[in-house]
Amino acid sequence: MTSTALDHLEPLDVREPEPRPARDPRRLLHGRADDPAWVRPALLALLAATGVLYFWGLSASGWANSFYAAAVQAGSVSWKAFFFGSSDAAGSITVDKSPASLWLMELSARTFGLSSWSMLAPQAVLGIATVGTVYAAVRRVASAGAGLLAGAVCALTPVAVLMFRFNNPDALLVLCMALAAYWMTRATEDARTTWLLLAGSAIGVGFLAKMLQVLLVVPGFALVYLVLAPTGFWRRVRQLLLAGVALVASAGWWVAIVELWPASDRPYIGGSQHNSILELVIGYNGLGRLDGDETGSVVGGGGGAGGNGGGMWGSTGLTRLFGSEIGGQVSWLIPAALVALVAGLALTWRAQRTDRVRAALLIWGSWLAGTALVFSEMKGIFHPYYTVALAPAIGATLAIGAELLWRGRSSIVVSWVMAATVAGTGWLSFDLLSRSASFVPWLRWAVLGAGLLAAVLMLGATLRARVAVAAVVLSLVAGLGGPAAYAVQTASTGHTGSIPSAGPQVAGGRGPGPGGGGGFRGGPRGGFPGGTAPGGTAPTGTTGGFRGGAGGGLLEGSTPSTAITQALLADAGDYTWVAAAVGSNSASGYQLATGKPVMAIGGFNGSDPSPTLAQFEAYVAAGKIHYFIAGGGMGGGTQMGGSGASSSITSWVESHCTATTIGGVTVYDLTAPTD
């Protein structure tokens, strides 16, 4: 890199750390004293626009993922279900995640009453907070324009629009990761232990949202601080150890309580085979996601249908994030962000060790590169919406690196790097938009043309101010045009089911499809043809399976008719559970329709040993369950070593009770056995 390029790094528009001034409430509206007058209005406009995008038609998705919606309903009426994350208010079994994200939605439901809007509104608020956090973090080390760019990229990432309008735990996870990155940025400025403790605590709360996934950012964050923080080496070590203690304490208190609580007095831990939260953390939601060895999962990873080591969850490898299913979700600006990371590090190579711009670039860049690499190679359960965890890192890395490149553009090498990056971004957007050929067909040509023209102008951007402005505007069109269109389409479409997908239907992938839900590959809606699982395994029951019918299935909640809802409500106060059904999604629709506990036999996959056949017989003998609803789940015995209890219970019910049909669904009255 030439010395001319490095010279342009000196006048970056950032301030050195200084003593904290007295709080001035006027800063909320007017911003920092040295900010131009347009900065705070622009930030407020960004946050307001994000709010419109995330709140617009929020109730169109109904209960969204009914698996979590049922848990929200349970927690809104039972504090015990609230604490443990139980799927039903009677405390049969928990969801297969820690419950922090549910707590926010449940508190909202307790405050405003249970509805689609009250459940999803906290998720949208978390999204706005994430965008604001990304802006604040980037603004500390770069210009206001870079902060706004970072926030806009995060807000417009299609999968972010999807998940900040949905009730999966990823919304809280992503905010916690962004807060941790913000506090790590503060820590690398002045080496205050407080910032590290806050960062560790944010990671801990993120753990309570989605367990081990949040830890993907920890190695990079810790290494950056250990090497670059402006204090002595051994003090850095001690501070990181304290941050680790904060992380363990903020996450471990709940884990310890659940593990020590008598198992007979709490719900079964869904997703585990031995009623253990530690097993769930380390196994099904932990190392199993990496190597595909997930006991009780629907099918294994590590080869097979997906090819190249990915099993049914898709091919693994460095191109995974750019494939048909994931590309339009998140990958629009990943290459540009990686180029910005590498180029930014090259431009700051000769800076002092404690340079905070480089430290911030490495904080966000390590998040982006590390998480993307794990997502690309993991062999276990992997869904496209997981990639929302990349959105803040893409925005921040791109914005910081792009500003460094822009300030060094007098170098011919830098100008060519910028030109190639913008042209490549336009081409990638063209390719991604071409996968949905009927979706705004002119847009792909517009972004390609903008990218190519911007690349040409980049080579002469220092000659005239107007040329520079035109180059920036065209670059924004090339980079944000595609994701912005996908974002609007996502916000205007309802999404339901366990595997939602952002943007329009794409060739070879899955999109919202009829009803808004995504499914597995194959079939007109992205699901397995005929409801058949991989390897030819038939779903349990006549109305169950992956997609489900009126009785629900593995990935879709049940849609009960008025007739069966009324039947379940009849004498509901006489029973602990008005019904039982195999699989959480099958049970969820009935519970949401009636507001009464419905037992989810076997948990999400129907493969957990909860309850055992002996326990179920005891419940029936005690008159605690009114109906058994046929269908749903996949049959526990067919799933990677999972329990066959649900199959045994189904067989027992079929042989001891008489079937009848209510509202098109086969049910068994457990209070009237045939023998």
C-alpha positions as CSV (number, residue, x, y, z in Angstrom):
1,M,0.0,0.0,0.0
2,T,1.4,3.4,-0.9
3,S,2.2,6.1,1.7
4,T,-0.3,8.4,0.0
5,A,-3.1,6.1,0.9
6,L,-1.9,5.9,4.5
7,D,-1.7,9.7,4.8
8,H,-5.4,9.9,4.2
9,L,-6.1,7.9,7.3
10,E,-5.0,10.7,9.7
11,P,-8.0,13.1,9.5
12,L,-10.7,10.5,10.3
13,D,-13.7,12.2,11.8
14,V,-13.5,10.6,15.3
15,R,-12.8,11.8,18.8
16,E,-10.3,10.5,21.2
17,P,-11.7,9.2,24.5
18,E,-12.4,11.9,27.0
19,P,-13.8,12.2,30.5
20,R,-17.6,11.6,30.5
21,P,-19.4,14.9,30.6
22,A,-22.5,15.5,32.7
23,R,-25.6,14.0,31.1
24,D,-27.5,16.5,29.0
25,P,-31.0,15.4,28.0
26,R,-30.9,17.6,25.0
27,R,-28.4,15.2,23.4
28,L,-31.3,12.9,22.6
29,L,-32.5,15.4,20.0
30,H,-29.4,17.3,19.1
31,G,-26.6,14.6,19.4
32,R,-23.0,15.3,20.1
33,A,-21.8,18.8,20.3
34,D,-19.4,18.4,17.4
35,D,-22.0,16.7,15.1
36,P,-23.3,18.6,12.1
37,A,-26.9,19.7,12.4
38,W,-28.1,17.0,10.0
39,V,-26.7,14.0,12.0
40,R,-29.3,13.5,14.7
41,P,-32.3,14.1,12.4
42,A,-30.8,11.6,10.0
43,L,-30.4,9.0,12.8
44,L,-33.9,9.6,14.1
45,A,-35.2,9.2,10.5
46,L,-33.3,5.9,10.2
47,L,-34.8,4.6,13.4
48,A,-38.2,5.8,12.5
49,A,-38.0,4.2,9.0
50,T,-36.8,0.9,10.7
51,G,-39.8,1.1,13.0
52,V,-42.2,1.5,10.1
53,L,-40.6,-1.4,8.3
54,Y,-40.6,-3.7,11.3
55,F,-44.1,-2.8,12.6
56,W,-45.8,-2.5,9.3
57,G,-48.7,-5.1,9.1
58,L,-47.1,-6.9,12.1
59,S,-50.1,-9.1,12.8
60,A,-50.2,-10.5,9.2
61,S,-48.1,-13.5,10.4
62,G,-50.7,-14.5,13.0
63,W,-49.1,-16.7,15.6
64,A,-46.0,-16.9,13.4
65,N,-44.1,-19.9,14.8
66,S,-46.9,-21.5,16.9
67,F,-44.3,-23.6,18.7
68,Y,-43.1,-20.5,20.5
69,A,-46.5,-18.8,20.4
70,A,-48.0,-21.6,22.5
71,A,-45.2,-21.1,25.1
72,V,-46.0,-17.4,25.2
73,Q,-49.6,-18.2,25.9
74,A,-48.6,-20.6,28.7
75,G,-46.2,-18.1,30.2
76,S,-48.8,-15.3,30.1
77,V,-51.0,-17.3,32.5
78,S,-48.5,-19.2,34.6
79,W,-45.4,-17.8,36.3
80,K,-43.9,-21.3,36.6
81,A,-44.4,-21.9,32.9
82,F,-42.9,-18.4,32.4
83,F,-39.7,-19.2,34.3
84,F,-39.0,-22.6,32.7
85,G,-40.2,-21.8,29.2
86,S,-42.9,-24.5,29.3
87,S,-45.0,-25.3,26.2
88,D,-48.2,-25.4,28.3
89,A,-49.4,-23.8,31.5
90,A,-49.7,-27.2,33.2
91,G,-45.9,-27.7,32.8
92,S,-45.6,-30.9,30.8
93,I,-42.5,-30.0,28.7
94,T,-40.4,-27.0,27.9
95,V,-39.5,-25.6,24.5
96,D,-36.0,-26.8,23.3
97,K,-34.4,-23.4,24.0
98,S,-33.7,-21.3,27.1
99,P,-36.6,-18.9,27.6
100,A,-35.2,-15.3,27.8
101,S,-36.8,-14.3,24.4
102,L,-40.1,-15.8,25.6
103,W,-40.0,-13.7,28.7
104,L,-40.2,-10.4,26.8
105,M,-43.1,-11.6,24.7
106,E,-44.9,-13.0,27.7
107,L,-44.5,-9.8,29.7
108,S,-46.0,-8.0,26.7
109,A,-48.9,-10.4,26.6
110,R,-49.5,-10.0,30.3
111,T,-49.6,-6.2,29.8
112,F,-51.6,-5.9,26.7
113,G,-53.4,-9.2,26.5
114,L,-52.4,-12.1,24.3
115,S,-52.5,-11.4,20.6
116,S,-50.3,-11.6,17.5
117,W,-49.4,-8.0,17.9
118,S,-48.6,-8.0,21.6
119,M,-46.4,-11.1,21.0
120,L,-44.5,-9.7,18.0
121,A,-44.1,-6.1,19.0
122,P,-41.2,-6.7,21.4
123,Q,-39.3,-8.4,18.6
124,A,-39.7,-5.3,16.4
125,V,-38.5,-3.1,19.3
126,L,-35.4,-5.4,19.6
127,G,-34.7,-4.8,15.9
128,I,-34.9,-1.1,16.2
129,A,-32.6,-1.2,19.3
130,T,-30.1,-3.4,17.3
131,V,-30.0,-0.8,14.5
132,G,-29.4,2.0,17.0
133,T,-26.7,0.0,18.7
134,V,-24.8,-0.7,15.5
135,Y,-25.0,3.0,14.6
136,A,-23.7,4.0,18.0
137,A,-20.8,1.5,17.9
138,V,-19.6,2.6,14.4
139,R,-20.1,6.3,15.2
140,R,-17.5,6.0,18.0
141,V,-14.7,5.2,15.5
142,A,-15.9,6.6,12.2
143,S,-18.1,9.4,10.8
144,A,-21.8,9.8,11.3
145,G,-22.3,8.8,7.6
146,A,-20.5,5.5,8.3
147,G,-22.7,4.9,11.3
148,L,-25.8,5.5,9.3
149,L,-24.6,3.2,6.6
150,A,-24.0,0.4,9.1
151,G,-27.4,0.9,10.6
152,A,-29.1,0.9,7.3
153,V,-27.4,-2.2,6.1
154,C,-28.4,-4.0,9.3
155,A,-32.0,-2.8,9.1
156,L,-32.5,-3.7,5.4
157,T,-30.9,-7.2,5.5
158,P,-33.9,-9.3,4.4
159,V,-33.5,-12.0,7.1
160,A,-33.3,-9.3,9.7
161,V,-36.6,-7.9,8.6
162,L,-38.0,-11.4,8.8
163,M,-36.7,-12.2,12.3
164,F,-37.4,-8.9,13.9
165,R,-41.1,-9.5,12.9
166,F,-41.2,-13.1,14.0
167,N,-41.3,-14.8,17.4
168,N,-38.1,-17.0,17.2
169,P,-35.4,-16.3,19.8
170,D,-33.0,-14.8,17.2
171,A,-34.1,-11.2,17.7
172,L,-32.9,-11.1,21.4
173,L,-29.8,-13.1,20.5
174,V,-28.7,-10.6,17.8
175,L,-29.3,-7.5,20.0
176,C,-27.2,-9.1,22.8
177,M,-24.4,-9.8,20.3
178,A,-24.6,-6.2,19.0
179,L,-24.5,-4.8,22.6
180,A,-21.5,-6.9,23.4
181,A,-19.7,-5.6,20.3
182,Y,-20.6,-2.0,21.3
183,W,-19.2,-2.5,24.8
184,M,-16.1,-4.2,23.5
185,T,-15.6,-1.2,21.2
186,R,-15.8,1.0,24.3
187,A,-13.4,-1.2,26.2
188,T,-10.7,-1.0,23.5
189,E,-10.8,2.8,23.8
190,D,-10.0,3.2,27.5
191,A,-9.6,-0.3,28.9
192,R,-12.3,0.2,31.5
193,T,-13.3,-3.0,33.2
194,T,-16.9,-1.9,33.4
195,W,-17.3,-2.2,29.6
196,L,-15.9,-5.8,29.6
197,L,-18.3,-6.8,32.4
198,L,-21.2,-5.4,30.4
199,A,-20.0,-7.2,27.3
200,G,-19.8,-10.5,29.2
201,S,-23.2,-9.9,30.7
202,A,-24.7,-9.2,27.3
203,I,-23.3,-12.5,26.0
204,G,-24.7,-14.3,29.0
205,V,-28.2,-12.9,28.3
206,G,-27.7,-14.0,24.7
207,F,-27.0,-17.5,25.9
208,L,-30.4,-17.4,27.7
209,A,-31.9,-16.5,24.4
210,K,-30.4,-19.2,22.2
211,M,-27.7,-21.0,24.1
212,L,-24.3,-21.7,22.6
213,Q,-24.7,-19.8,19.3
214,V,-23.9,-16.5,21.1
215,L,-20.5,-17.9,22.0
216,L,-19.4,-17.8,18.4
217,V,-18.3,-14.2,18.8
218,V,-16.4,-14.7,22.1
219,P,-13.0,-16.0,20.8
220,G,-12.7,-13.0,18.4
221,F,-13.8,-10.4,20.9
222,A,-11.4,-11.8,23.6
223,L,-8.4,-12.0,21.2
224,V,-8.9,-8.5,19.9
225,Y,-9.0,-7.1,23.5
226,L,-6.1,-9.2,24.6
227,V,-3.8,-7.9,21.8
228,L,-5.0,-4.3,21.2
229,A,-6.4,-2.9,24.5
230,P,-4.6,0.2,25.8
231,T,-3.4,-1.3,29.1
232,G,-0.8,-3.7,30.4
233,F,-0.9,-7.3,29.3
234,W,-1.6,-9.0,32.7
235,R,-4.3,-6.4,33.4
236,R,-5.9,-7.4,30.1
237,V,-5.8,-11.0,31.1
238,R,-7.4,-10.3,34.5
239,Q,-10.1,-8.2,32.9
240,L,-11.0,-10.9,30.4
241,L,-11.2,-13.4,33.2
242,L,-13.6,-11.1,35.0
243,A,-15.7,-10.7,31.8
244,G,-15.8,-14.5,31.7
245,V,-17.1,-14.6,35.2
246,A,-19.8,-12.0,34.3
247,L,-20.8,-14.2,31.3
248,V,-21.1,-17.3,33.3
249,A,-23.0,-15.6,36.1
250,S,-25.5,-13.9,33.8
251,A,-26.3,-17.1,32.0
252,G,-25.5,-19.7,34.7
253,W,-27.9,-18.6,37.4
254,W,-30.9,-19.9,35.3
255,V,-29.1,-23.1,34.2
256,A,-28.1,-23.9,37.8
257,I,-31.7,-23.3,39.1
258,V,-33.2,-25.6,36.4
259,E,-30.6,-28.3,36.9
260,L,-30.9,-28.3,40.7
261,W,-34.8,-28.0,40.7
262,P,-36.4,-31.4,41.5
263,A,-37.3,-32.9,38.2
264,S,-40.7,-34.1,39.5
265,D,-41.7,-30.5,40.2
266,R,-40.8,-28.8,36.9
267,P,-41.5,-29.4,33.2
268,Y,-39.5,-32.0,31.3
269,I,-36.5,-30.3,29.5
270,G,-37.6,-30.4,25.8
271,G,-34.9,-31.4,23.3
272,S,-33.0,-33.7,25.8
273,Q,-33.3,-37.4,26.2
274,H,-32.6,-37.4,30.0
275,N,-34.5,-34.4,31.3
276,S,-31.2,-32.4,31.6
277,I,-30.7,-28.8,30.7
278,L,-26.9,-29.4,30.5
279,E,-27.6,-32.2,28.0
280,L,-29.7,-29.8,25.9
281,V,-27.0,-27.1,26.0
282,I,-24.1,-29.3,25.1
283,G,-25.8,-31.8,22.9
284,Y,-28.9,-31.0,20.8
285,N,-28.3,-27.2,20.9
286,G,-24.5,-27.4,21.2
287,L,-21.9,-29.6,19.7
288,G,-24.6,-31.6,17.8
289,R,-25.2,-28.6,15.6
290,L,-21.6,-28.7,14.5
291,D,-21.1,-32.4,13.8
292,G,-24.7,-33.4,13.1
293,D,-24.8,-35.9,15.9
294,E,-28.1,-34.7,17.4
295,T,-29.9,-37.4,19.3
296,G,-33.7,-37.0,18.8
297,S,-33.3,-34.8,15.7
298,V,-35.6,-35.4,12.7
299,V,-32.7,-36.9,10.7
300,G,-28.9,-36.7,10.8
301,G,-26.5,-34.4,9.2
302,G,-23.1,-35.3,7.9
303,G,-23.9,-36.5,4.4
304,G,-26.7,-37.8,2.4
305,A,-29.3,-35.8,0.6
306,G,-27.7,-32.5,0.9
307,G,-24.4,-33.8,-0.4
308,N,-20.9,-32.5,0.5
309,G,-21.4,-33.3,4.1
310,G,-24.5,-31.4,4.9
311,G,-27.2,-34.0,5.0
312,M,-30.8,-32.7,4.7
313,W,-29.7,-29.3,5.9
314,G,-27.9,-28.5,2.7
315,S,-24.4,-28.7,1.3
316,T,-21.6,-27.5,3.6
317,G,-18.6,-25.4,2.4
318,L,-17.6,-21.8,1.8
319,T,-20.3,-21.3,-0.9
320,R,-23.1,-22.4,1.4
321,L,-24.2,-18.9,2.3
322,F,-24.5,-18.0,-1.4
323,G,-26.7,-20.9,-2.4
324,S,-30.3,-20.8,-3.5
325,E,-31.8,-21.0,-0.1
326,I,-29.6,-18.6,1.8
327,G,-28.2,-16.2,-0.7
328,G,-31.1,-13.8,-0.8
329,Q,-31.5,-13.9,3.0
330,V,-28.2,-12.3,3.8
331,S,-25.3,-12.6,1.3
332,W,-25.8,-9.4,-0.7
333,L,-23.0,-7.5,0.9
334,I,-20.9,-10.2,2.6
335,P,-18.1,-10.1,-0.1
336,A,-18.0,-6.3,0.0
337,A,-17.7,-6.5,3.8
338,L,-14.9,-9.0,3.7
339,V,-13.0,-6.8,1.2
340,A,-13.6,-3.8,3.4
341,L,-12.2,-5.8,6.3
342,V,-9.0,-6.9,4.6
343,A,-8.5,-3.5,2.9
344,G,-9.1,-1.7,6.2
345,L,-6.5,-3.8,8.0
346,A,-4.0,-3.2,5.2
347,L,-4.6,0.6,5.5
348,T,-4.2,0.6,9.2
349,W,-1.3,-1.8,9.2
350,R,1.3,0.8,10.4
351,A,-1.0,2.3,13.0
352,Q,-0.1,2.0,16.7
353,R,-1.1,-1.2,18.5
354,T,-3.9,0.4,20.4
355,D,-5.5,2.1,17.3
356,R,-9.2,2.0,18.1
357,V,-10.4,2.1,14.5
358,R,-8.5,-1.0,13.7
359,A,-9.7,-2.6,16.9
360,A,-13.3,-1.9,16.1
361,L,-12.8,-3.3,12.6
362,L,-11.5,-6.5,14.1
363,I,-14.3,-6.8,16.6
364,W,-17.0,-6.7,13.9
365,G,-14.8,-8.5,11.3
366,S,-14.1,-11.4,13.7
367,W,-17.8,-11.7,14.3
368,L,-18.6,-11.7,10.6
369,A,-15.8,-14.1,9.5
370,G,-16.0,-16.5,12.4
371,T,-19.8,-16.9,12.4
372,A,-20.0,-17.2,8.6
373,L,-17.3,-19.9,8.7
374,V,-19.2,-21.9,11.3
375,F,-22.5,-21.5,9.5
376,S,-20.8,-22.7,6.3
377,E,-19.3,-25.8,7.8
378,M,-21.8,-27.0,10.4
379,K,-23.3,-30.4,9.7
380,G,-26.2,-30.4,12.1
381,I,-29.6,-28.6,12.0
382,F,-29.2,-25.4,10.1
383,H,-31.9,-23.1,8.8
384,P,-31.5,-20.0,6.6
385,Y,-32.9,-17.6,9.2
386,Y,-29.9,-18.4,11.5
387,T,-28.0,-16.0,9.3
388,V,-29.7,-13.0,10.9
389,A,-26.8,-13.2,13.3
390,L,-24.5,-11.9,10.6
391,A,-26.5,-8.7,9.8
392,P,-25.0,-6.3,12.4
393,A,-21.5,-7.5,11.6
394,I,-21.9,-7.1,7.9
395,G,-23.2,-3.5,8.3
396,A,-20.5,-2.4,10.8
397,T,-17.5,-4.1,9.0
398,L,-18.6,-2.7,5.6
399,A,-19.1,0.8,6.9
400,I,-15.8,1.1,8.8
401,G,-13.8,-0.4,6.1
402,A,-15.5,1.6,3.3
403,E,-14.7,4.8,5.1
404,L,-11.1,3.9,5.4
405,L,-11.0,3.1,1.7
406,W,-12.8,6.3,0.7
407,R,-10.3,8.4,2.7
408,G,-7.4,6.7,0.9
409,R,-8.9,6.9,-2.6
410,S,-6.1,9.1,-3.9
411,S,-4.1,5.8,-4.2
412,I,-4.6,4.1,-7.5
413,V,-4.6,0.7,-5.7
414,V,-7.3,1.8,-3.3
415,S,-9.4,3.3,-6.1
416,W,-9.2,0.0,-8.1
417,V,-10.1,-2.0,-5.0
418,M,-13.2,0.2,-4.5
419,A,-14.1,0.0,-8.2
420,A,-13.8,-3.8,-8.2
421,T,-15.8,-4.2,-5.0
422,V,-18.7,-2.0,-6.2
423,A,-18.8,-3.7,-9.6
424,G,-18.7,-7.2,-7.9
425,T,-21.5,-6.1,-5.5
426,G,-23.7,-5.0,-8.4
427,W,-23.1,-8.4,-10.2
428,L,-23.9,-10.3,-7.0
429,S,-27.1,-8.4,-6.6
430,F,-28.0,-9.1,-10.3
431,D,-27.4,-12.8,-9.7
432,L,-29.5,-13.0,-6.5
433,L,-32.4,-11.0,-8.1
434,S,-32.2,-13.2,-11.1
435,R,-33.2,-16.2,-8.9
436,S,-36.6,-14.6,-8.6
437,A,-37.0,-13.6,-12.2
438,S,-40.6,-12.5,-11.8
439,F,-39.9,-10.3,-8.8
440,V,-39.4,-6.6,-10.0
441,P,-37.6,-7.8,-13.1
442,W,-36.1,-4.4,-14.0
443,L,-34.4,-4.1,-10.7
444,R,-31.6,-6.5,-11.4
445,W,-30.5,-4.6,-14.4
446,A,-30.7,-1.3,-12.5
447,V,-28.4,-2.5,-9.7
448,L,-26.0,-4.1,-12.2
449,G,-25.8,-0.9,-14.2
450,A,-25.4,1.2,-11.1
451,G,-22.6,-1.0,-9.9
452,L,-20.7,-0.8,-13.2
453,L,-21.1,2.9,-13.6
454,A,-20.1,3.5,-10.0
455,A,-17.0,1.4,-10.6
456,V,-16.0,3.6,-13.5
457,L,-16.6,6.8,-11.5
458,M,-14.6,5.4,-8.6
459,L,-11.5,5.5,-10.7
460,G,-11.9,9.3,-11.0
461,A,-13.7,10.1,-7.8
462,T,-11.1,12.5,-6.5
463,L,-11.2,14.7,-9.6
464,R,-14.5,16.5,-9.0
465,A,-16.8,16.6,-6.0
466,R,-19.9,15.9,-8.2
467,V,-18.3,12.8,-9.6
468,A,-17.5,11.6,-6.0
469,V,-21.1,12.2,-4.9
470,A,-22.5,10.3,-8.0
471,A,-20.1,7.4,-7.3
472,V,-21.3,7.1,-3.7
473,V,-25.0,7.3,-4.7
474,L,-24.7,4.7,-7.4
475,S,-22.8,2.5,-5.0
476,L,-25.6,2.7,-2.5
477,V,-28.1,1.8,-5.3
478,A,-26.0,-1.2,-6.3
479,G,-25.5,-2.4,-2.8
480,L,-28.8,-1.7,-1.1
481,G,-31.3,-1.8,-4.0
482,G,-31.7,-5.6,-4.0
483,P,-31.9,-6.1,-0.2
484,A,-34.2,-3.1,0.2
485,A,-36.7,-4.6,-2.3
486,Y,-36.5,-8.0,-0.5
487,A,-37.0,-6.3,2.8
488,V,-40.2,-4.5,1.7
489,Q,-41.5,-7.8,0.2
490,T,-40.7,-9.6,3.4
491,A,-42.5,-7.0,5.6
492,S,-45.6,-7.1,3.3
493,T,-45.9,-10.9,3.5
494,G,-47.2,-13.0,6.4
495,H,-44.8,-15.8,7.5
496,T,-45.7,-18.9,9.6
497,G,-44.1,-22.2,10.5
498,S,-40.9,-23.3,12.0
499,I,-38.6,-22.5,9.0
500,P,-39.6,-19.0,7.7
501,S,-37.8,-17.5,4.8
502,A,-37.3,-13.9,3.7
503,G,-38.0,-12.5,0.3
504,P,-39.8,-14.0,-2.7
505,Q,-39.8,-17.6,-3.8
506,V,-36.5,-18.4,-5.6
507,A,-35.5,-21.1,-8.0
508,G,-34.1,-24.1,-6.2
509,G,-34.9,-22.7,-2.8
510,R,-37.8,-21.9,-0.6
511,G,-39.7,-18.8,0.0
512,P,-42.8,-17.8,1.9
513,G,-45.1,-19.7,-0.5
514,P,-48.9,-20.0,0.2
515,G,-49.6,-19.1,3.7
516,G,-46.2,-17.7,4.3
517,G,-44.4,-20.7,5.7
518,G,-41.1,-22.2,4.5
519,G,-40.5,-25.9,4.3
520,F,-37.9,-28.4,3.4
521,R,-36.7,-28.7,-0.2
522,G,-38.9,-30.3,-2.8
523,G,-42.6,-29.9,-3.5
524,P,-44.5,-26.9,-4.7
525,R,-44.2,-25.1,-1.3
526,G,-40.7,-26.3,-0.5
527,G,-41.8,-29.2,1.5
528,F,-41.3,-32.9,1.1
529,P,-43.6,-34.2,-1.6
530,G,-46.6,-35.9,-0.1
531,G,-45.5,-35.1,3.4
532,T,-42.8,-37.8,3.3
533,A,-39.7,-37.4,5.4
534,P,-36.1,-38.0,4.1
535,G,-35.4,-41.6,3.5
536,G,-39.0,-42.5,2.9
537,T,-40.1,-42.3,6.5
538,A,-43.8,-41.7,6.6
539,P,-45.0,-39.1,9.2
540,T,-47.1,-40.4,12.1
541,G,-50.9,-40.0,11.7
542,T,-53.1,-39.2,8.9
543,T,-52.8,-35.4,9.1
544,G,-49.3,-34.9,10.5
545,G,-45.9,-34.8,8.8
546,F,-43.5,-32.0,8.0
547,R,-46.1,-29.6,6.6
548,G,-49.1,-30.8,8.6
549,G,-52.8,-30.4,7.9
550,A,-55.7,-29.5,10.1
551,G,-54.1,-31.5,12.9
552,G,-50.7,-29.9,12.5
553,G,-47.3,-31.5,11.8
554,L,-43.6,-31.2,12.6
555,L,-43.1,-27.7,11.1
556,E,-46.6,-26.2,11.0
557,G,-49.1,-25.6,13.9
558,S,-52.5,-27.2,13.8
559,T,-55.5,-25.2,12.6
560,P,-58.4,-26.4,14.7
561,S,-62.0,-26.1,13.5
562,T,-64.7,-24.5,15.5
563,A,-66.2,-28.0,16.2
564,I,-63.0,-29.4,17.8
565,T,-62.3,-26.2,19.7
566,Q,-65.8,-26.4,21.3
567,A,-65.3,-30.0,22.1
568,L,-62.0,-29.3,23.8
569,L,-63.5,-26.5,25.8
570,A,-66.4,-28.6,27.0
571,D,-65.8,-29.3,30.7
572,A,-62.2,-28.0,30.3
573,G,-62.0,-27.1,34.0
574,D,-62.2,-30.7,34.9
575,Y,-58.9,-31.6,33.3
576,T,-55.3,-30.6,33.7
577,W,-54.8,-31.0,29.9
578,V,-57.8,-30.7,27.6
579,A,-55.9,-32.8,25.1
580,A,-52.6,-34.4,24.2
581,A,-51.0,-34.6,20.8
582,V,-47.7,-35.9,19.5
583,G,-45.3,-33.0,18.7
584,S,-45.3,-29.5,20.0
585,N,-46.6,-27.9,16.7
586,S,-49.5,-30.3,16.6
587,A,-50.5,-29.4,20.2
588,S,-49.8,-25.7,19.8
589,G,-52.8,-24.7,17.6
590,Y,-55.3,-26.4,19.9
591,Q,-53.8,-24.7,22.9
592,L,-53.8,-21.3,21.2
593,A,-57.4,-21.7,20.0
594,T,-58.7,-22.8,23.4
595,G,-56.3,-21.0,25.8
596,K,-56.1,-24.3,27.8
597,P,-53.1,-26.6,28.3
598,V,-52.5,-29.2,25.6
599,M,-49.8,-31.8,26.3
600,A,-47.1,-31.9,23.6
601,I,-46.1,-35.6,23.7
602,G,-42.4,-36.0,22.8
603,G,-41.7,-32.2,22.5
604,F,-40.9,-30.6,19.2
605,N,-39.9,-33.7,17.2
606,G,-42.1,-36.1,19.1
607,S,-38.8,-37.9,20.1
608,D,-38.4,-36.9,23.7
609,P,-39.4,-39.4,26.4
610,S,-42.0,-37.1,27.9
611,P,-44.2,-38.5,29.1
612,T,-43.3,-42.2,29.2
613,L,-46.0,-44.7,28.4
614,A,-46.3,-45.5,32.2
615,Q,-46.7,-41.8,33.0
616,F,-49.3,-41.3,30.3
617,E,-51.3,-44.3,31.5
618,A,-51.2,-42.8,35.0
619,Y,-52.4,-39.4,33.8
620,V,-55.3,-41.1,31.9
621,A,-56.2,-43.2,35.0
622,A,-56.3,-40.0,37.1
623,G,-58.6,-38.3,34.6
624,K,-56.1,-35.5,33.8
625,I,-56.3,-35.7,30.0
626,H,-59.6,-35.5,28.1
627,Y,-58.7,-36.2,24.4
628,F,-55.8,-37.7,22.4
629,I,-55.5,-36.0,19.0
630,A,-54.1,-38.3,16.3
631,G,-51.5,-37.2,13.8
632,G,-48.6,-34.8,14.3
633,G,-44.9,-35.3,15.0
634,M,-42.9,-37.9,13.1
635,G,-42.9,-40.9,15.5
636,G,-40.1,-40.8,18.0
637,G,-38.6,-44.2,17.1
638,T,-37.5,-43.1,13.6
639,Q,-35.3,-40.2,14.7
640,M,-31.6,-40.5,15.5
641,G,-31.8,-42.6,18.6
642,G,-34.7,-40.5,20.0
643,S,-37.3,-42.1,22.4
644,G,-40.1,-44.2,20.9
645,A,-42.4,-43.2,23.8
646,S,-44.7,-41.2,21.5
647,S,-45.2,-44.2,19.2
648,S,-45.9,-46.4,22.2
649,I,-48.4,-44.0,23.5
650,T,-50.1,-43.7,20.1
651,S,-50.4,-47.5,19.9
652,W,-51.7,-47.8,23.4
653,V,-54.4,-45.2,22.8
654,E,-55.5,-46.8,19.5
655,S,-55.9,-50.2,21.2
656,H,-57.7,-48.9,24.4
657,C,-59.9,-46.1,23.1
658,T,-62.4,-45.6,20.3
659,A,-61.6,-43.2,17.5
660,T,-64.0,-40.5,16.4
661,T,-63.8,-37.6,14.0
662,I,-64.4,-34.0,15.0
663,G,-63.9,-31.2,12.6
664,G,-62.0,-33.5,10.2
665,V,-59.5,-34.6,12.9
666,T,-59.3,-38.1,14.5
667,V,-59.5,-37.9,18.2
668,Y,-59.9,-40.4,21.1
669,D,-61.8,-39.7,24.3
670,L,-59.4,-40.9,27.0
671,T,-62.2,-40.8,29.6
672,A,-64.1,-43.5,27.8
673,P,-61.7,-46.5,27.2
674,T,-63.0,-49.6,25.5
675,D,-61.6,-51.9,28.1
